Amino acid sequence: MAVVKVIEVLAQSTEGWEAATQEAVNEVSKSVDNIESVYVKDFQAIVENNQVVKYRVNAKVSFLVK
């Protein structure tokens, strides 16, 4: 029987939501092995002077527990 654990993380990027999602996976992978998937729960953008300057994601990262 496989057991999958899910952790929720927040990540951001100046390049876009895809880059923010990749940043979430990159950071989690520093301390977690066997990442199976990432589910982006929420998106947020930070605006300064009428320009989007940061993209944020609230992501759930799933990984296999061995």
Phi and psi in radians as a Rosetta constraint file:
Dihedral C 1 N 2 CA 2 C 2 CIRCULARHARMONIC -1.638 0.35
Dihedral N 2 CA 2 C 2 N 3 CIRCULARHARMONIC 2.505 0.35
Dihedral C 2 N 3 CA 3 C 3 CIRCULARHARMONIC -2.072 0.35
Dihedral N 3 CA 3 C 3 N 4 CIRCULARHARMONIC 2.252 0.35
Dihedral C 3 N 4 CA 4 C 4 CIRCULARHARMONIC -1.998 0.35
Dihedral N 4 CA 4 C 4 N 5 CIRCULARHARMONIC 2.304 0.35
Dihedral C 4 N 5 CA 5 C 5 CIRCULARHARMONIC -1.897 0.35
Dihedral N 5 CA 5 C 5 N 6 CIRCULARHARMONIC 2.574 0.35
Dihedral C 5 N 6 CA 6 C 6 CIRCULARHARMONIC -2.165 0.35
Dihedral N 6 CA 6 C 6 N 7 CIRCULARHARMONIC 2.283 0.35
Dihedral C 6 N 7 CA 7 C 7 CIRCULARHARMONIC -2.131 0.35
Dihedral N 7 CA 7 C 7 N 8 CIRCULARHARMONIC 2.619 0.35
Dihedral C 7 N 8 CA 8 C 8 CIRCULARHARMONIC -1.880 0.35
Dihedral N 8 CA 8 C 8 N 9 CIRCULARHARMONIC 2.289 0.35
Dihedral C 8 N 9 CA 9 C 9 CIRCULARHARMONIC -2.342 0.35
Dihedral N 9 CA 9 C 9 N 10 CIRCULARHARMONIC 2.757 0.35
Dihedral C 9 N 10 CA 10 C 10 CIRCULARHARMONIC -1.980 0.35
Dihedral N 10 CA 10 C 10 N 11 CIRCULARHARMONIC 2.406 0.35
Dihedral C 10 N 11 CA 11 C 11 CIRCULARHARMONIC -2.522 0.35
Dihedral N 11 CA 11 C 11 N 12 CIRCULARHARMONIC 2.744 0.35
Dihedral C 11 N 12 CA 12 C 12 CIRCULARHARMONIC -2.512 0.35
Dihedral N 12 CA 12 C 12 N 13 CIRCULARHARMONIC 2.802 0.35
Dihedral C 12 N 13 CA 13 C 13 CIRCULARHARMONIC -2.642 0.35
Dihedral N 13 CA 13 C 13 N 14 CIRCULARHARMONIC 2.725 0.35
Dihedral C 13 N 14 CA 14 C 14 CIRCULARHARMONIC -1.588 0.35
Dihedral N 14 CA 14 C 14 N 15 CIRCULARHARMONIC -0.076 0.35
Dihedral C 14 N 15 CA 15 C 15 CIRCULARHARMONIC -1.763 0.35
Dihedral N 15 CA 15 C 15 N 16 CIRCULARHARMONIC -0.355 0.35
Dihedral C 15 N 16 CA 16 C 16 CIRCULARHARMONIC 2.604 0.35
Dihedral N 16 CA 16 C 16 N 17 CIRCULARHARMONIC 3.021 0.35
Dihedral C 16 N 17 CA 17 C 17 CIRCULARHARMONIC -1.203 0.35
Dihedral N 17 CA 17 C 17 N 18 CIRCULARHARMONIC -0.601 0.35
Dihedral C 17 N 18 CA 18 C 18 CIRCULARHARMONIC -1.095 0.35
Dihedral N 18 CA 18 C 18 N 19 CIRCULARHARMONIC -0.747 0.35
Dihedral C 18 N 19 CA 19 C 19 CIRCULARHARMONIC -1.159 0.35
Dihedral N 19 CA 19 C 19 N 20 CIRCULARHARMONIC -0.643 0.35
Dihedral C 19 N 20 CA 20 C 20 CIRCULARHARMONIC -1.149 0.35
Dihedral N 20 CA 20 C 20 N 21 CIRCULARHARMONIC -0.682 0.35
Dihedral C 20 N 21 CA 21 C 21 CIRCULARHARMONIC -1.121 0.35
Dihedral N 21 CA 21 C 21 N 22 CIRCULARHARMONIC -0.754 0.35
Dihedral C 21 N 22 CA 22 C 22 CIRCULARHARMONIC -1.108 0.35
Dihedral N 22 CA 22 C 22 N 23 CIRCULARHARMONIC -0.648 0.35
Dihedral C 22 N 23 CA 23 C 23 CIRCULARHARMONIC -1.095 0.35
Dihedral N 23 CA 23 C 23 N 24 CIRCULARHARMONIC -0.694 0.35
Dihedral C 23 N 24 CA 24 C 24 CIRCULARHARMONIC -1.049 0.35
Dihedral N 24 CA 24 C 24 N 25 CIRCULARHARMONIC -0.818 0.35
Dihedral C 24 N 25 CA 25 C 25 CIRCULARHARMONIC -1.128 0.35
Dihedral N 25 CA 25 C 25 N 26 CIRCULARHARMONIC -0.738 0.35
Dihedral C 25 N 26 CA 26 C 26 CIRCULARHARMONIC -1.041 0.35
Dihedral N 26 CA 26 C 26 N 27 CIRCULARHARMONIC -0.785 0.35
Dihedral C 26 N 27 CA 27 C 27 CIRCULARHARMONIC -1.195 0.35
Dihedral N 27 CA 27 C 27 N 28 CIRCULARHARMONIC -0.760 0.35
Dihedral C 27 N 28 CA 28 C 28 CIRCULARHARMONIC -1.114 0.35
Dihedral N 28 CA 28 C 28 N 29 CIRCULARHARMONIC -0.667 0.35
Dihedral C 28 N 29 CA 29 C 29 CIRCULARHARMONIC -1.164 0.35
Dihedral N 29 CA 29 C 29 N 30 CIRCULARHARMONIC -0.243 0.35
Dihedral C 29 N 30 CA 30 C 30 CIRCULARHARMONIC -1.189 0.35
Dihedral N 30 CA 30 C 30 N 31 CIRCULARHARMONIC -0.459 0.35
Dihedral C 30 N 31 CA 31 C 31 CIRCULARHARMONIC -2.204 0.35
Dihedral N 31 CA 31 C 31 N 32 CIRCULARHARMONIC -0.050 0.35
Dihedral C 31 N 32 CA 32 C 32 CIRCULARHARMONIC -2.278 0.35
Dihedral N 32 CA 32 C 32 N 33 CIRCULARHARMONIC 2.374 0.35
Dihedral C 32 N 33 CA 33 C 33 CIRCULARHARMONIC -1.786 0.35
Dihedral N 33 CA 33 C 33 N 34 CIRCULARHARMONIC 2.925 0.35
Dihedral C 33 N 34 CA 34 C 34 CIRCULARHARMONIC 1.120 0.35
Dihedral N 34 CA 34 C 34 N 35 CIRCULARHARMONIC 0.683 0.35
Dihedral C 34 N 35 CA 35 C 35 CIRCULARHARMONIC -1.150 0.35
Dihedral N 35 CA 35 C 35 N 36 CIRCULARHARMONIC 2.261 0.35
Dihedral C 35 N 36 CA 36 C 36 CIRCULARHARMONIC -1.765 0.35
Dihedral N 36 CA 36 C 36 N 37 CIRCULARHARMONIC -0.701 0.35
Dihedral C 36 N 37 CA 37 C 37 CIRCULARHARMONIC -2.830 0.35
Dihedral N 37 CA 37 C 37 N 38 CIRCULARHARMONIC 2.907 0.35
Dihedral C 37 N 38 CA 38 C 38 CIRCULARHARMONIC -2.352 0.35
Dihedral N 38 CA 38 C 38 N 39 CIRCULARHARMONIC 2.298 0.35
Dihedral C 38 N 39 CA 39 C 39 CIRCULARHARMONIC -1.998 0.35
Dihedral N 39 CA 39 C 39 N 40 CIRCULARHARMONIC 2.076 0.35
Dihedral C 39 N 40 CA 40 C 40 CIRCULARHARMONIC -1.507 0.35
Dihedral N 40 CA 40 C 40 N 41 CIRCULARHARMONIC 1.971 0.35
Dihedral C 40 N 41 CA 41 C 41 CIRCULARHARMONIC -1.445 0.35
Dihedral N 41 CA 41 C 41 N 42 CIRCULARHARMONIC -0.791 0.35
Dihedral C 41 N 42 CA 42 C 42 CIRCULARHARMONIC -2.439 0.35
Dihedral N 42 CA 42 C 42 N 43 CIRCULARHARMONIC 2.669 0.35
Dihedral C 42 N 43 CA 43 C 43 CIRCULARHARMONIC -2.094 0.35
Dihedral N 43 CA 43 C 43 N 44 CIRCULARHARMONIC 2.555 0.35
Dihedral C 43 N 44 CA 44 C 44 CIRCULARHARMONIC -2.597 0.35
Dihedral N 44 CA 44 C 44 N 45 CIRCULARHARMONIC 2.524 0.35
Dihedral C 44 N 45 CA 45 C 45 CIRCULARHARMONIC -2.162 0.35
Dihedral N 45 CA 45 C 45 N 46 CIRCULARHARMONIC 2.439 0.35
Dihedral C 45 N 46 CA 46 C 46 CIRCULARHARMONIC -1.742 0.35
Dihedral N 46 CA 46 C 46 N 47 CIRCULARHARMONIC 2.266 0.35
Dihedral C 46 N 47 CA 47 C 47 CIRCULARHARMONIC -2.010 0.35
Dihedral N 47 CA 47 C 47 N 48 CIRCULARHARMONIC 2.328 0.35
Dihedral C 47 N 48 CA 48 C 48 CIRCULARHARMONIC -2.336 0.35
Dihedral N 48 CA 48 C 48 N 49 CIRCULARHARMONIC 2.291 0.35
Dihedral C 48 N 49 CA 49 C 49 CIRCULARHARMONIC 0.904 0.35
Dihedral N 49 CA 49 C 49 N 50 CIRCULARHARMONIC 0.772 0.35
Dihedral C 49 N 50 CA 50 C 50 CIRCULARHARMONIC 1.107 0.35
Dihedral N 50 CA 50 C 50 N 51 CIRCULARHARMONIC 0.365 0.35
Dihedral C 50 N 51 CA 51 C 51 CIRCULARHARMONIC -2.212 0.35
Dihedral N 51 CA 51 C 51 N 52 CIRCULARHARMONIC 2.410 0.35
Dihedral C 51 N 52 CA 52 C 52 CIRCULARHARMONIC -1.268 0.35
Dihedral N 52 CA 52 C 52 N 53 CIRCULARHARMONIC 2.157 0.35
Dihedral C 52 N 53 CA 53 C 53 CIRCULARHARMONIC -1.984 0.35
Dihedral N 53 CA 53 C 53 N 54 CIRCULARHARMONIC -0.372 0.35
Dihedral C 53 N 54 CA 54 C 54 CIRCULARHARMONIC -2.528 0.35
Dihedral N 54 CA 54 C 54 N 55 CIRCULARHARMONIC 2.482 0.35
Dihedral C 54 N 55 CA 55 C 55 CIRCULARHARMONIC -1.988 0.35
Dihedral N 55 CA 55 C 55 N 56 CIRCULARHARMONIC 2.257 0.35
Dihedral C 55 N 56 CA 56 C 56 CIRCULARHARMONIC -2.143 0.35
Dihedral N 56 CA 56 C 56 N 57 CIRCULARHARMONIC 2.543 0.35
Dihedral C 56 N 57 CA 57 C 57 CIRCULARHARMONIC -2.262 0.35
Dihedral N 57 CA 57 C 57 N 58 CIRCULARHARMONIC 2.546 0.35
Dihedral C 57 N 58 CA 58 C 58 CIRCULARHARMONIC -1.856 0.35
Dihedral N 58 CA 58 C 58 N 59 CIRCULARHARMONIC 1.924 0.35
Dihedral C 58 N 59 CA 59 C 59 CIRCULARHARMONIC -2.102 0.35
Dihedral N 59 CA 59 C 59 N 60 CIRCULARHARMONIC 2.548 0.35
Dihedral C 59 N 60 CA 60 C 60 CIRCULARHARMONIC -1.864 0.35
Dihedral N 60 CA 60 C 60 N 61 CIRCULARHARMONIC 2.089 0.35
Dihedral C 60 N 61 CA 61 C 61 CIRCULARHARMONIC -1.835 0.35
Dihedral N 61 CA 61 C 61 N 62 CIRCULARHARMONIC 2.185 0.35
Dihedral C 61 N 62 CA 62 C 62 CIRCULARHARMONIC -1.834 0.35
Dihedral N 62 CA 62 C 62 N 63 CIRCULARHARMONIC 2.410 0.35
Dihedral C 62 N 63 CA 63 C 63 CIRCULARHARMONIC -2.523 0.35
Dihedral N 63 CA 63 C 63 N 64 CIRCULARHARMONIC 2.645 0.35
Dihedral C 63 N 64 CA 64 C 64 CIRCULARHARMONIC -1.370 0.35
Dihedral N 64 CA 64 C 64 N 65 CIRCULARHARMONIC 2.271 0.35
Dihedral C 64 N 65 CA 65 C 65 CIRCULARHARMONIC -1.674 0.35
Dihedral N 65 CA 65 C 65 N 66 CIRCULARHARMONIC 2.178 0.35
